[in-house]
Amino acid sequence: MRQLDEYRWLIPRQGRMRVDGLVYADRRLMEDIRGDEAIRQIANVACLPGIVGRSIGMPDIHWGYGFAIGGVAAFDPDADGIVSPGGVGYDINCGVRLLRSDITAEELKPRIDGLMNQIMRDVPAGVGAGYRGSGLSGGAVRDVLTKGAGWAVEQGYGTQEDLEHIESGGALEGADPGRVSDRAVKRGRAQVGTVGSGNHFIEVGVVTEVYDEAAAGSLGLQPGTVTVFIHSGSRGLGHQVCTDYLDVMLKATRKYGIDLPDRQLACAPLTSPEAEDYFAAMYAAANYAFANRQMMSHRVREAFARIFGRPWEELGLRLVYDVAHNNAKWESHEVEGRARRLCVHRKGATRAFPPGHPDVPVAYRDIGQPVFIPGDMARYSYVLVGTDGAYSETFGSTCHGAGRRMSRRQAKKSVRGRNLKKEFEELGIEVRASSFATVAEEIPEAYKDVADVVDVVDRAGIGRKVARLKPLGVLKG
């Protein structure tokens, strides 16, 4: 690797690589990044047919299936470009949404215990969690796969205004439930409106610092006011879609004679019927994820209303934005001086479109697309906006979180003998979880300091800091 400047590291084109690799990091973060196989995976992705620009790694990058988590790559169909499920991930369209409020942290303080208990009662969380005995019919699930968050609003879970503040309006066109297996549909029947396990969560927080008052004002974020992050994806349905199509792509790789450096990068040409089927199924799973987060938002709003004894509208619980970080989307970008229609894979990476882009909601078009970068359970998270720098360098992408620096097994081993519940109570954070085994896997020290990650993004110009949030209560799966 060759350091280009304080925040950019080049992986020069070599061997089978078709393009260079580029990693965003400072020297301290690079020490962690070098510790696993993420760099090798960036180089592997650079070997895939039809890749343009560079194979990119964000500062939160770490090892994943096929593509590194925190990886971005764009492919041109006119240059034999491909689509790869490994570049999307198992949790299709996993993402984060943010609610703001007019409630102050002081008003919430005597109610936080009751609020977290209420949210835990109202929103199932954990491995396999769902609404027992009240699952949707197969037909209803297929409506979800087509309409996304719009289906949830039709059922009374939210408002039309919510849809105007979701990436892609809360539904991707081209979804076809007919390309989703019956097994995937069955797995999704009881899980719409639930938090997954692992790093998924609902976090009640407070705005502690504002870096850009104008942008924060446009987003409705004021110091001392309460916020809610919701982080979840397509649950078992999305996992099954990925599993199903990995088998399809392995066969397609052999059929089309694609030479892979890693079989986990199984793929198909963008112009092939296998790619068409995958897009239709992947978009359907993405719509499921949008509906999932929309339903959870409604239940969280209701929990606040119950605890405060006032309608959620009076509490100012408005959706700021919902942004995804596991998908492959068709977008127009300029490469080598000309506009191209490309398939952009973002795996553990967030879209970060700049001010003026037509895909940014009208309300935010002057400041750029909102970007949410959650940290760990104990420290802080960040709100940013997209930039022209991101659009020109990273296909309009930035990081999506802190990034792991310890495996789940290492994290669990390191907490033996510790009273985690007491530790969080001493920090003033109310933690609820389906199992504290998950909390052990998600301890703060298992993650990089998200402030370091966000500083790289901000200083490299691929995102701009707006505000910092601190957790007050966390529900983990």
C-alpha positions as CSV (number, residue, x, y, z in Angstrom):
1,M,0.0,0.0,0.0
2,R,1.1,3.6,-0.6
3,Q,-0.1,6.5,1.5
4,L,-1.4,9.3,-0.8
5,D,-2.2,11.8,1.9
6,E,-3.2,11.9,5.6
7,Y,-6.5,10.1,4.9
8,R,-6.1,8.0,1.7
9,W,-4.1,4.8,1.1
10,L,-3.7,3.4,-2.4
11,I,-3.5,-0.3,-3.2
12,P,-1.8,-0.1,-6.6
13,R,-3.2,-2.2,-9.4
14,Q,-1.2,-5.5,-9.5
15,G,-1.6,-9.1,-10.5
16,R,-5.2,-9.8,-11.6
17,M,-6.5,-6.4,-10.4
18,R,-8.3,-4.4,-13.1
19,V,-8.3,-1.1,-11.1
20,D,-6.5,0.3,-8.0
21,G,-7.9,0.0,-4.5
22,L,-8.3,3.0,-2.2
23,V,-8.8,3.0,1.6
24,Y,-9.8,6.0,3.7
25,A,-8.1,5.9,7.1
26,D,-5.6,7.7,9.2
27,R,-2.5,5.9,10.6
28,R,-4.2,4.8,13.8
29,L,-7.2,3.3,12.0
30,M,-4.9,1.7,9.5
31,E,-3.3,-0.3,12.3
32,D,-6.7,-2.0,13.0
33,I,-7.5,-2.4,9.3
34,R,-4.3,-4.2,8.6
35,G,-5.2,-6.7,11.3
36,D,-7.7,-8.7,9.2
37,E,-8.4,-9.7,5.6
38,A,-10.2,-6.5,4.6
39,I,-7.3,-5.2,2.5
40,R,-7.1,-8.5,0.6
41,Q,-10.8,-8.3,0.0
42,I,-10.6,-4.8,-1.5
43,A,-7.9,-6.1,-3.9
44,N,-10.1,-9.2,-4.8
45,V,-13.0,-7.0,-5.7
46,A,-10.7,-5.0,-7.9
47,C,-10.3,-8.2,-10.0
48,L,-14.0,-8.4,-10.9
49,P,-15.2,-7.9,-14.5
50,G,-16.5,-4.4,-15.4
51,I,-15.3,-2.6,-12.3
52,V,-14.7,1.1,-12.9
53,G,-13.0,3.8,-10.9
54,R,-11.5,2.1,-7.8
55,S,-12.4,-0.6,-5.3
56,I,-13.0,1.4,-2.2
57,G,-12.7,0.8,1.5
58,M,-14.2,3.1,4.2
59,P,-12.5,3.8,7.5
60,D,-14.9,1.4,9.3
61,I,-13.9,-1.4,7.0
62,H,-13.5,-5.0,8.3
63,W,-13.7,-8.5,7.0
64,G,-17.0,-9.7,5.5
65,Y,-18.4,-12.3,3.2
66,G,-16.9,-11.8,-0.2
67,F,-16.7,-8.0,-0.1
68,A,-15.3,-6.4,3.0
69,I,-17.9,-4.6,5.2
70,G,-17.3,-1.0,4.4
71,G,-16.7,-1.7,0.7
72,V,-17.9,0.2,-2.3
73,A,-17.5,-0.8,-6.0
74,A,-19.3,0.2,-9.2
75,F,-19.7,-1.9,-12.3
76,D,-20.5,-0.9,-15.9
77,P,-22.8,-3.2,-17.9
78,D,-21.2,-2.0,-21.1
79,A,-17.9,-3.4,-19.9
80,D,-19.1,-6.8,-18.9
81,G,-19.9,-5.6,-15.3
82,I,-21.3,-7.9,-12.8
83,V,-23.6,-8.0,-9.7
84,S,-22.5,-10.0,-6.7
85,P,-24.6,-10.9,-3.6
86,G,-21.4,-10.8,-1.6
87,G,-21.3,-7.1,-2.4
88,V,-24.7,-6.5,-0.9
89,G,-24.6,-8.9,2.1
90,Y,-27.0,-11.2,3.8
91,D,-28.9,-8.5,5.6
92,I,-30.2,-6.8,2.4
93,N,-31.0,-3.1,2.8
94,C,-30.0,-3.0,6.4
95,G,-30.1,0.6,7.4
96,V,-30.6,3.3,10.0
97,R,-33.4,5.8,10.5
98,L,-33.4,8.8,12.9
99,L,-36.4,10.3,14.7
100,R,-36.0,13.8,16.2
101,S,-38.3,15.2,19.0
102,D,-39.1,18.4,20.9
103,I,-38.6,16.5,24.2
104,T,-35.6,17.5,26.3
105,A,-33.2,15.1,28.0
106,E,-34.3,16.5,31.3
107,E,-37.9,15.8,30.6
108,L,-37.0,12.2,29.6
109,K,-34.8,11.5,32.5
110,P,-37.4,10.4,35.1
111,R,-39.3,8.4,32.4
112,I,-36.4,6.7,30.6
113,D,-36.7,3.4,32.6
114,G,-40.4,3.2,31.8
115,L,-39.9,4.1,28.2
116,M,-37.3,1.5,27.5
117,N,-39.5,-1.1,29.2
118,Q,-42.4,0.0,27.0
119,I,-40.3,-0.2,23.8
120,M,-39.1,-3.6,24.7
121,R,-42.7,-4.8,25.2
122,D,-43.9,-3.3,21.9
123,V,-41.0,-4.2,19.6
124,P,-39.8,-7.8,19.5
125,A,-36.0,-8.1,19.4
126,G,-33.5,-10.9,19.0
127,V,-32.6,-14.0,17.0
128,G,-35.8,-15.2,15.3
129,A,-37.9,-12.6,17.1
130,G,-41.4,-12.0,15.7
131,Y,-45.0,-11.4,16.4
132,R,-46.1,-14.8,17.6
133,G,-49.5,-15.9,16.5
134,S,-50.1,-12.7,14.5
135,G,-47.9,-13.2,11.4
136,L,-48.9,-11.8,8.1
137,S,-50.4,-14.0,5.4
138,G,-48.2,-14.9,2.5
139,G,-50.2,-12.5,0.3
140,A,-49.6,-9.7,2.7
141,V,-45.9,-10.4,2.8
142,R,-45.9,-10.1,-1.0
143,D,-47.6,-6.7,-0.8
144,V,-44.8,-5.7,1.6
145,L,-42.2,-6.9,-0.9
146,T,-43.8,-4.7,-3.6
147,K,-44.7,-1.5,-1.7
148,G,-42.1,-1.3,1.1
149,A,-42.6,1.4,3.6
150,G,-45.7,2.5,1.6
151,W,-47.4,-0.7,2.7
152,A,-46.8,0.1,6.3
153,V,-48.2,3.6,5.9
154,E,-51.3,2.2,4.2
155,Q,-51.8,0.0,7.3
156,G,-51.7,3.0,9.6
157,Y,-48.0,2.7,10.6
158,G,-46.9,6.3,9.9
159,T,-47.7,9.1,7.6
160,Q,-47.2,10.2,4.0
161,E,-44.6,12.7,5.2
162,D,-42.5,9.8,6.4
163,L,-42.2,8.4,2.9
164,E,-40.8,11.7,1.7
165,H,-37.9,11.3,4.2
166,I,-36.8,7.8,3.2
167,E,-34.1,6.8,0.7
168,S,-35.8,6.0,-2.6
169,G,-39.2,6.9,-1.1
170,G,-39.1,3.7,0.9
171,A,-39.6,1.3,-2.1
172,L,-37.3,0.2,-4.9
173,E,-38.9,-0.2,-8.3
174,G,-38.4,-3.5,-10.1
175,A,-39.1,-5.7,-7.1
176,D,-40.8,-9.0,-8.0
177,P,-42.2,-11.2,-5.2
178,G,-42.3,-14.0,-7.7
179,R,-38.5,-14.2,-7.6
180,V,-38.5,-14.7,-3.8
181,S,-38.7,-18.3,-2.6
182,D,-41.6,-19.6,-0.5
183,R,-39.1,-20.3,2.3
184,A,-38.0,-16.7,2.4
185,V,-41.6,-15.5,2.5
186,K,-42.3,-17.9,5.3
187,R,-39.4,-16.6,7.3
188,G,-40.6,-13.0,6.8
189,R,-44.2,-13.5,7.9
190,A,-43.8,-12.7,11.6
191,Q,-40.8,-10.4,11.5
192,V,-42.0,-7.2,9.9
193,G,-41.5,-4.6,12.7
194,T,-38.8,-6.3,14.7
195,V,-35.2,-5.7,15.7
196,G,-32.7,-8.3,14.6
197,S,-29.8,-9.6,16.7
198,G,-26.1,-8.7,16.5
199,N,-25.4,-5.0,16.0
200,H,-29.1,-4.1,15.4
201,F,-30.7,-1.8,18.0
202,I,-33.2,0.9,18.9
203,E,-31.3,3.7,20.7
204,V,-32.9,6.7,22.5
205,G,-30.3,9.5,22.7
206,V,-29.8,13.2,23.0
207,V,-28.1,15.8,20.8
208,T,-25.0,16.8,22.7
209,E,-23.1,18.8,20.1
210,V,-23.8,20.7,16.9
211,Y,-21.1,21.4,14.3
212,D,-23.2,23.0,11.6
213,E,-26.1,25.0,13.0
214,A,-27.8,25.7,9.7
215,A,-27.7,22.0,8.7
216,A,-28.8,20.9,12.1
217,G,-31.7,23.3,12.0
218,S,-32.8,21.9,8.7
219,L,-32.8,18.4,10.2
220,G,-34.6,19.6,13.3
221,L,-31.8,18.7,15.6
222,Q,-31.3,21.1,18.6
223,P,-28.9,20.6,21.5
224,G,-30.4,18.8,24.5
225,T,-33.3,17.3,22.6
226,V,-34.2,13.6,22.4
227,T,-33.6,11.5,19.3
228,V,-34.2,7.8,18.3
229,F,-32.0,5.7,16.1
230,I,-33.5,2.5,14.6
231,H,-31.1,0.0,13.0
232,S,-32.4,-3.1,11.4
233,G,-32.8,-4.7,8.0
234,S,-34.6,-7.5,6.1
235,R,-34.3,-10.1,8.9
236,G,-34.7,-13.8,8.0
237,L,-36.3,-13.0,4.6
238,G,-33.3,-11.1,3.3
239,H,-30.9,-13.7,4.7
240,Q,-32.8,-16.4,2.8
241,V,-32.9,-14.4,-0.4
242,C,-29.1,-14.0,-0.2
243,T,-28.6,-17.7,0.5
244,D,-30.9,-18.7,-2.4
245,Y,-29.1,-16.5,-4.9
246,L,-25.6,-17.3,-3.8
247,D,-26.3,-20.8,-5.2
248,V,-27.6,-19.2,-8.4
249,M,-24.5,-17.1,-8.8
250,L,-22.1,-19.9,-8.2
251,K,-23.6,-21.7,-11.2
252,A,-23.6,-18.5,-13.2
253,T,-19.9,-17.9,-12.5
254,R,-19.2,-21.3,-14.1
255,K,-21.7,-20.8,-16.9
256,Y,-20.2,-17.4,-18.0
257,G,-16.6,-18.4,-17.4
258,I,-15.9,-15.8,-14.8
259,D,-12.5,-16.3,-13.1
260,L,-12.8,-15.3,-9.4
261,P,-10.1,-14.8,-6.8
262,D,-12.5,-15.9,-4.1
263,R,-15.6,-18.0,-4.6
264,Q,-17.5,-15.8,-2.1
265,L,-17.5,-13.2,-4.9
266,A,-19.8,-15.4,-7.0
267,C,-21.6,-13.1,-9.5
268,A,-23.3,-12.9,-12.9
269,P,-23.1,-10.4,-15.7
270,L,-25.4,-7.4,-15.3
271,T,-27.1,-8.2,-18.6
272,S,-27.8,-11.9,-17.7
273,P,-31.1,-13.4,-16.7
274,E,-29.5,-14.5,-13.4
275,A,-28.7,-10.9,-12.6
276,E,-32.3,-9.8,-13.5
277,D,-33.7,-12.4,-11.1
278,Y,-31.4,-11.4,-8.3
279,F,-32.2,-7.7,-8.7
280,A,-35.9,-8.4,-8.6
281,A,-35.6,-10.5,-5.4
282,M,-33.0,-8.3,-3.8
283,Y,-35.2,-5.2,-4.3
284,A,-38.1,-7.1,-2.8
285,A,-36.1,-7.9,0.3
286,A,-35.0,-4.2,0.4
287,N,-38.7,-3.2,0.4
288,Y,-39.3,-5.5,3.3
289,A,-36.5,-3.8,5.2
290,F,-38.0,-0.4,4.6
291,A,-41.4,-1.6,5.8
292,N,-39.7,-3.2,8.9
293,R,-38.1,0.1,10.0
294,Q,-41.3,2.0,9.3
295,M,-43.4,-0.3,11.5
296,M,-40.8,0.0,14.3
297,S,-40.9,3.8,14.1
298,H,-44.6,3.7,14.6
299,R,-44.4,1.5,17.6
300,V,-41.6,3.6,19.1
301,R,-43.8,6.7,18.6
302,E,-46.7,5.0,20.3
303,A,-44.4,4.0,23.2
304,F,-43.4,7.7,23.7
305,A,-47.0,8.8,23.5
306,R,-48.0,6.2,26.2
307,I,-45.2,7.2,28.6
308,F,-45.7,11.0,28.1
309,G,-49.5,10.9,27.9
310,R,-49.5,13.0,24.8
311,P,-49.9,12.2,21.0
312,W,-46.5,11.6,19.3
313,E,-47.3,14.4,16.9
314,E,-47.3,16.9,19.9
315,L,-44.0,15.5,21.0
316,G,-42.4,16.3,17.6
317,L,-41.4,12.8,16.8
318,R,-40.7,13.4,13.2
319,L,-38.7,11.2,10.8
320,V,-35.5,12.9,9.8
321,Y,-34.4,10.3,7.3
322,D,-33.9,6.6,6.6
323,V,-30.7,5.6,4.8
324,A,-29.6,2.1,3.8
325,H,-26.2,0.5,3.8
326,N,-26.4,-2.9,2.1
327,N,-27.6,-2.8,-1.5
328,A,-26.7,-2.6,-5.1
329,K,-28.4,0.2,-7.1
330,W,-28.4,1.6,-10.6
331,E,-27.1,5.2,-10.6
332,S,-25.5,7.7,-13.0
333,H,-21.9,8.7,-12.2
334,E,-19.1,10.4,-14.1
335,V,-16.1,8.2,-14.7
336,E,-13.1,9.3,-16.8
337,G,-14.9,12.4,-18.0
338,R,-18.2,10.9,-19.1
339,A,-21.5,10.0,-17.4
340,R,-22.2,6.3,-17.1
341,R,-25.1,4.2,-15.8
342,L,-23.5,2.0,-13.2
343,C,-24.4,-0.7,-10.6
344,V,-23.0,0.6,-7.3
345,H,-22.5,-1.9,-4.6
346,R,-22.5,-0.5,-1.1
347,K,-21.9,-3.1,1.6
348,G,-21.7,-1.6,5.1
349,A,-21.4,1.8,3.3
350,T,-23.9,4.6,3.2
351,R,-25.1,6.7,0.3
352,A,-24.0,10.3,0.7
353,F,-25.3,12.4,-2.2
354,P,-24.4,16.1,-2.3
355,P,-26.5,19.3,-2.1
356,G,-28.6,19.8,-5.2
357,H,-28.8,16.1,-6.2
358,P,-32.3,15.2,-7.4
359,D,-32.4,12.1,-5.2
360,V,-32.0,14.1,-2.1
361,P,-35.4,15.1,-0.5
362,V,-36.5,18.6,-1.3
363,A,-36.3,19.6,2.3
364,Y,-32.6,18.8,2.4
365,R,-31.5,19.6,-1.1
366,D,-29.7,22.7,0.1
367,I,-27.6,20.9,2.6
368,G,-27.1,17.4,1.1
369,Q,-28.4,14.0,2.0
370,P,-28.5,13.1,5.7
371,V,-26.0,10.4,6.7
372,F,-26.1,8.5,10.1
373,I,-23.0,6.9,11.6
374,P,-23.9,5.0,14.8
375,G,-21.1,4.3,17.3
376,D,-21.1,1.8,20.1
377,M,-23.5,1.4,23.0
378,A,-21.7,3.7,25.4
379,R,-20.1,6.6,23.6
380,Y,-21.7,8.6,20.8
381,S,-23.1,8.6,17.2
382,Y,-23.0,11.2,14.4
383,V,-25.2,12.9,11.9
384,L,-23.5,14.0,8.7
385,V,-24.6,15.2,5.3
386,G,-23.3,14.2,1.8
387,T,-20.8,16.1,-0.1
388,D,-19.6,16.8,-3.7
389,G,-16.3,15.1,-2.6
390,A,-18.1,11.9,-1.9
391,Y,-20.0,12.1,-5.2
392,S,-16.8,12.6,-7.2
393,E,-14.5,10.1,-5.4
394,T,-16.6,7.3,-3.9
395,F,-19.7,7.1,-6.1
396,G,-21.6,9.2,-3.5
397,S,-20.7,6.9,-0.6
398,T,-19.3,7.1,2.9
399,C,-18.9,4.9,6.0
400,H,-21.8,3.4,8.0
401,G,-20.6,2.9,11.6
402,A,-17.6,2.5,13.9
403,G,-16.5,-0.9,12.5
404,R,-15.5,-3.9,14.6
405,R,-12.0,-4.3,16.0
406,M,-12.8,-7.5,18.0
407,S,-14.6,-10.6,16.9
408,R,-17.8,-11.5,18.8
409,R,-16.0,-14.5,20.4
410,Q,-13.2,-12.2,21.5
411,A,-15.6,-9.7,22.9
412,K,-17.5,-12.4,24.9
413,K,-14.3,-13.8,26.3
414,S,-13.1,-10.3,27.4
415,V,-16.2,-9.6,29.6
416,R,-16.1,-12.8,31.7
417,G,-16.6,-11.8,35.3
418,R,-17.8,-8.3,34.5
419,N,-21.3,-6.9,35.5
420,L,-22.2,-5.3,32.2
421,K,-25.6,-4.1,33.5
422,K,-24.0,-2.3,36.3
423,E,-21.4,-0.8,34.0
424,F,-24.0,0.7,31.8
425,E,-26.1,2.0,34.7
426,E,-23.0,3.8,36.0
427,L,-22.7,5.5,32.6
428,G,-26.4,6.6,32.8
429,I,-27.5,4.3,30.0
430,E,-30.6,2.0,30.3
431,V,-29.9,-1.2,28.4
432,R,-32.6,-3.7,27.5
433,A,-31.8,-6.9,25.6
434,S,-33.4,-10.2,24.7
435,S,-30.1,-11.7,26.0
436,F,-27.1,-10.2,27.7
437,A,-25.0,-12.5,25.6
438,T,-25.7,-10.1,22.7
439,V,-24.7,-7.2,24.9
440,A,-21.4,-9.0,25.7
441,E,-20.7,-9.3,21.9
442,E,-21.5,-5.6,21.5
443,I,-19.3,-4.1,24.3
444,P,-17.9,-0.6,23.4
445,E,-14.3,-1.8,23.2
446,A,-15.3,-4.3,20.5
447,Y,-15.6,-1.3,18.1
448,K,-13.3,1.4,16.9
449,D,-13.9,4.8,18.3
450,V,-16.5,6.2,15.9
451,A,-15.2,9.7,16.4
452,D,-11.9,8.6,14.7
453,V,-13.9,7.2,11.8
454,V,-16.1,10.2,11.4
455,D,-13.1,12.6,11.6
456,V,-11.5,10.8,8.7
457,V,-14.7,11.0,6.7
458,D,-15.1,14.7,7.5
459,R,-11.5,15.7,6.8
460,A,-11.2,13.7,3.6
461,G,-14.3,15.5,2.4
462,I,-16.6,12.4,1.8
463,G,-19.1,13.6,4.4
464,R,-19.6,16.6,6.6
465,K,-20.2,16.6,10.4
466,V,-23.5,18.1,11.5
467,A,-24.2,16.8,15.1
468,R,-23.2,14.3,17.8
469,L,-25.7,12.2,19.8
470,K,-25.2,10.4,23.1
471,P,-27.1,7.2,24.0
472,L,-29.5,7.3,27.0
473,G,-31.3,4.0,26.4
474,V,-30.6,1.0,24.1
475,L,-32.7,-2.0,23.1
476,K,-30.5,-4.8,21.7
477,G,-31.6,-8.0,20.0
